[in-house]
Amino acid sequence: MKQEAAVKRLCAAGVGLWGAAVVGLTGCAPTAMGPMVMRMGPGAPDRNVMQVGMRSGPRLSAPIAGTQGGLGTGNSFRGNESSFSTQQWGVAFDAALTVPVSERLHLHTGLQGEFLLPIPLPGYGLYAGASYYVGSERLGLAPALSLRGASDFGVGTPRGGPGTIFGAEVSCALTMQPEKNVSIGLVPFASWHTVASHGRNEQALYYGGVVAARISWGGKNDFELSGGFGRAKVGKGVSWNVPIMGARGGR
């Protein structure tokens, strides 16, 4: 009981921290979360799993929007000089559903919203994909393929936008379970997007990796933390480093 209470307090603290970070990010261009699919172990073959939390990533439209004429210094694109600038980096709410087809093959779908007041404001996003687990309960690989679309629909003057993205991602989670109810994974990923902003269309590459840990308790509850780095490249020459952080709870 004490362990369960401690885990619940950790979940509340993580969600509260992310909530404070997101408060200033309303009305933003969509965040490109990655990796979209993180399958930490073989998963539950007999039930659907729902996860809700927050994750960070780049605003891929920022290099286009941040080079328009008449922008102030605070609205310009600054690349590696300001990795946490909300003009090019965002935090999005993430609600993900995993549906098992078999013990090895699982389907994944999810949606994102940049802020909750009490409904997500632009941008919105949807993603869907599949993963296939190879290995034992203790150690295995889970390659995944997914598609994503997101947009702020050109509403207002959002940070890093207006912007619309559509693309695909490949990832492969290497996971291990050192003890029962604890999973640890390394998840590299790479995604390709078409980015539309200010009447321009550019191709974007976003790649990197995260280290993730998931703690389960009560049979149907879990808490997941992830963190790492990525690299985003838009068009022919604009690229910058991206901090990646995430916290989700599920059952």
LOLUMFI-748624 format. One line per field, with one value per residue (C-alpha): x, y, z; chain; residue in one letter. Coordinates in nm, 2 decimals, always signed. Layout:
east = [X; ...]
north = [Y; ...]
up = [Z; ...]
guke = [A; ...]
roti = [A; ...]
This chain:
east = [+0.00; +0.28; +0.45; +0.12; +0.07; +0.42; +0.37; +0.04; +0.21; +0.49; +0.22; +0.05; +0.38; +0.47; +0.13; +0.14; +0.48; +0.38; +0.06; +0.26; +0.48; +0.19; +0.00; +0.20; +0.17; -0.19; -0.26; +0.04; +0.15; +0.13; +0.41; +0.57; +0.58; +0.82; +0.85; +0.48; +0.47; +0.67; +0.59; +0.75; +0.76; +0.51; +0.22; -0.13; -0.26; -0.61; -0.72; -0.70; -0.47; -0.54; -0.26; -0.30; -0.02; +0.21; +0.50; +0.73; +0.88; +0.96; +0.72; +0.83; +0.67; +0.88; +1.17; +0.92; +0.71; +1.01; +1.17; +0.87; +0.91; +0.80; +0.86; +1.00; +1.31; +1.09; +0.91; +1.20; +1.35; +1.67; +1.76; +2.01; +2.05; +1.72; +1.62; +1.34; +1.19; +0.81; +0.84; +1.00; +0.95; +0.62; +0.44; +0.12; -0.14; -0.12; -0.41; -0.31; -0.50; -0.33; -0.55; -0.40; -0.46; -0.25; +0.02; +0.28; +0.08; -0.07; -0.25; -0.19; -0.39; -0.38; -0.47; -0.30; -0.40; -0.16; -0.36; -0.67; -0.91; -1.12; -1.08; -0.76; -0.70; -0.51; -0.32; -0.49; -0.33; -0.41; -0.18; -0.22; +0.02; +0.12; +0.39; +0.52; +0.70; +0.98; +1.14; +1.06; +0.88; +1.22; +1.39; +1.27; +1.24; +0.92; +0.95; +0.67; +0.53; +0.29; +0.13; +0.05; -0.14; -0.17; -0.27; -0.35; -0.59; -0.44; -0.63; -0.50; -0.12; +0.01; +0.36; +0.57; +0.29; +0.05; +0.14; +0.01; +0.21; +0.16; +0.40; +0.52; +0.75; +0.95; +1.07; +1.21; +1.20; +1.46; +1.30; +1.39; +1.21; +1.47; +1.19; +0.82; +0.61; +0.92; +1.01; +1.30; +1.35; +1.56; +1.36; +1.53; +1.30; +1.30; +1.01; +0.94; +0.69; +0.54; +0.51; +0.28; +0.31; +0.26; +0.18; +0.50; +0.55; +0.87; +1.00; +1.11; +1.32; +1.29; +1.50; +1.64; +1.59; +1.45; +1.51; +1.18; +1.07; +0.73; +0.62; +0.30; +0.09; -0.24; -0.24; -0.40; -0.22; +0.11; +0.32; +0.57; +0.85; +1.06; +1.34; +1.60; +1.71; +1.62; +1.73; +1.49; +1.57; +1.33; +1.40; +1.75; +1.95; +1.77; +1.82; +1.83; +1.85; +1.53; +1.49; +1.24; +1.04; +0.73; +0.51; +0.20; -0.03; -0.24; -0.46]
north = [+0.00; +0.24; +0.17; +0.23; +0.56; +0.67; +0.60; +0.79; +1.09; +1.07; +1.06; +1.37; +1.55; +1.48; +1.58; +1.90; +1.99; +1.95; +2.14; +2.44; +2.42; +2.41; +2.71; +2.96; +2.77; +2.84; +2.92; +2.74; +2.57; +2.19; +2.01; +1.71; +1.46; +1.17; +0.88; +0.85; +0.48; +0.35; -0.01; -0.09; -0.47; -0.72; -0.53; -0.66; -0.91; -0.93; -0.57; -0.22; +0.03; +0.40; +0.65; +1.03; +1.27; +1.54; +1.53; +1.78; +1.83; +2.08; +2.31; +2.22; +2.53; +2.76; +2.81; +2.92; +3.14; +3.28; +3.43; +3.64; +4.01; +4.24; +4.00; +4.12; +3.96; +3.74; +3.59; +3.51; +3.16; +3.12; +2.75; +2.62; +2.95; +2.90; +2.53; +2.59; +2.89; +2.84; +2.97; +2.65; +2.40; +2.30; +2.07; +1.89; +1.69; +1.33; +1.07; +0.73; +0.41; +0.07; -0.21; -0.57; -0.77; -1.06; -1.11; -0.96; -0.72; -0.41; -0.11; +0.24; +0.56; +0.90; +1.26; +1.58; +1.93; +2.21; +2.33; +2.25; +2.53; +2.31; +2.18; +2.16; +2.48; +2.48; +2.29; +1.96; +1.64; +1.27; +0.97; +0.60; +0.31; -0.05; -0.22; -0.58; -0.73; -0.98; -1.14; -1.26; -1.10; -0.99; -0.86; -0.77; -0.54; -0.36; -0.19; +0.04; +0.24; +0.53; +0.83; +1.17; +1.48; +1.81; +2.17; +2.50; +2.58; +2.92; +3.05; +3.37; +3.43; +3.12; +3.06; +2.91; +2.92; +2.91; +2.56; +2.22; +1.90; +1.55; +1.27; +0.92; +0.78; +0.46; +0.37; +0.06; +0.01; -0.20; -0.29; -0.50; -0.58; -0.60; -0.69; -0.75; -0.44; -0.23; -0.18; +0.02; +0.10; +0.28; +0.41; +0.56; +0.71; +0.90; +1.09; +1.26; +1.54; +1.79; +2.13; +2.40; +2.76; +3.11; +2.96; +2.75; +2.37; +2.23; +1.88; +1.81; +1.54; +1.48; +1.21; +1.12; +0.89; +0.87; +0.66; +0.56; +0.38; +0.25; +0.14; -0.07; -0.14; -0.28; -0.50; -0.23; +0.10; +0.24; +0.56; +0.63; +0.88; +0.95; +1.19; +1.24; +1.45; +1.49; +1.69; +1.87; +1.98; +2.18; +2.25; +2.25; +2.39; +2.49; +2.24; +2.26; +2.04; +1.95; +1.85; +1.56; +1.50; +1.32; +1.19; +0.97; +0.76; +0.47; +0.18]
up = [+0.00; +0.08; -0.25; -0.44; -0.25; -0.34; -0.71; -0.71; -0.55; -0.82; -1.09; -0.95; -0.92; -1.28; -1.42; -1.21; -1.33; -1.69; -1.63; -1.51; -1.81; -2.05; -1.90; -2.11; -2.44; -2.55; -2.91; -3.06; -3.38; -3.34; -3.16; -3.34; -3.06; -3.10; -3.08; -3.13; -3.04; -2.74; -2.67; -2.34; -2.34; -2.48; -2.34; -2.25; -2.51; -2.36; -2.30; -2.44; -2.27; -2.24; -2.16; -2.09; -2.03; -2.18; -2.42; -2.58; -2.93; -3.20; -3.39; -3.74; -3.89; -3.67; -3.92; -4.19; -3.96; -3.78; -4.09; -4.20; -4.22; -3.94; -3.66; -3.33; -3.17; -2.94; -3.24; -3.46; -3.51; -3.30; -3.35; -3.10; -2.94; -2.76; -2.76; -2.51; -2.68; -2.71; -3.07; -3.18; -2.89; -2.74; -2.49; -2.59; -2.42; -2.54; -2.52; -2.66; -2.70; -2.76; -2.90; -2.91; -3.23; -3.10; -2.84; -3.08; -3.30; -3.14; -3.30; -3.16; -3.20; -3.03; -3.03; -2.91; -2.80; -2.72; -2.42; -2.21; -2.11; -2.08; -2.44; -2.65; -2.84; -3.18; -3.27; -3.28; -3.40; -3.47; -3.51; -3.58; -3.62; -3.54; -3.35; -3.35; -3.05; -3.09; -2.79; -2.44; -2.15; -2.01; -2.32; -2.67; -2.97; -3.08; -3.42; -3.51; -3.80; -3.76; -3.94; -3.81; -3.90; -3.70; -3.76; -3.59; -3.88; -3.91; -3.61; -3.45; -3.43; -3.26; -3.15; -3.43; -3.68; -3.84; -3.93; -4.06; -4.06; -4.21; -4.20; -4.10; -3.84; -3.78; -3.44; -3.26; -2.89; -2.72; -2.38; -2.08; -1.76; -1.47; -1.23; -1.23; -1.31; -1.41; -1.78; -1.92; -2.29; -2.54; -2.83; -3.14; -3.41; -3.74; -3.90; -4.23; -4.26; -4.51; -4.34; -4.46; -4.33; -4.48; -4.82; -4.83; -4.83; -4.70; -4.62; -4.26; -4.10; -3.73; -3.56; -3.22; -2.93; -2.58; -2.27; -2.11; -1.79; -1.69; -1.35; -1.31; -1.00; -0.92; -1.23; -1.46; -1.37; -1.49; -1.50; -1.77; -1.79; -2.10; -2.19; -2.46; -2.75; -3.12; -3.42; -3.65; -4.01; -4.22; -4.59; -4.73; -4.44; -4.12; -3.83; -3.46; -3.15; -2.96; -2.59; -2.55; -2.23; -2.15; -1.86; -1.91; -1.69; -1.81; -1.73]
guke = [A; A; A; A; A; A; A; A; A; A; A; A; A; A; A; A; A; A; A; A; A; A; A; A; A; A; A; A; A; A; A; A; A; A; A; A; A; A; A; A; A; A; A; A; A; A; A; A; A; A; A; A; A; A; A; A; A; A; A; A; A; A; A; A; A; A; A; A; A; A; A; A; A; A; A; A; A; A; A; A; A; A; A; A; A; A; A; A; A; A; A; A; A; A; A; A; A; A; A; A; A; A; A; A; A; A; A; A; A; A; A; A; A; A; A; A; A; A; A; A; A; A; A; A; A; A; A; A; A; A; A; A; A; A; A; A; A; A; A; A; A; A; A; A; A; A; A; A; A; A; A; A; A; A; A; A; A; A; A; A; A; A; A; A; A; A; A; A; A; A; A; A; A; A; A; A; A; A; A; A; A; A; A; A; A; A; A; A; A; A; A; A; A; A; A; A; A; A; A; A; A; A; A; A; A; A; A; A; A; A; A; A; A; A; A; A; A; A; A; A; A; A; A; A; A; A; A; A; A; A; A; A; A; A; A; A; A; A; A; A; A; A; A; A; A; A; A; A; A; A; A]
roti = [M; K; Q; E; A; A; V; K; R; L; C; A; A; G; V; G; L; W; G; A; A; V; V; G; L; T; G; C; A; P; T; A; M; G; P; M; V; M; R; M; G; P; G; A; P; D; R; N; V; M; Q; V; G; M; R; S; G; P; R; L; S; A; P; I; A; G; T; Q; G; G; L; G; T; G; N; S; F; R; G; N; E; S; S; F; S; T; Q; Q; W; G; V; A; F; D; A; A; L; T; V; P; V; S; E; R; L; H; L; H; T; G; L; Q; G; E; F; L; L; P; I; P; L; P; G; Y; G; L; Y; A; G; A; S; Y; Y; V; G; S; E; R; L; G; L; A; P; A; L; S; L; R; G; A; S; D; F; G; V; G; T; P; R; G; G; P; G; T; I; F; G; A; E; V; S; C; A; L; T; M; Q; P; E; K; N; V; S; I; G; L; V; P; F; A; S; W; H; T; V; A; S; H; G; R; N; E; Q; A; L; Y; Y; G; G; V; V; A; A; R; I; S; W; G; G; K; N; D; F; E; L; S; G; G; F; G; R; A; K; V; G; K; G; V; S; W; N; V; P; I; M; G; A; R; G; G; R]
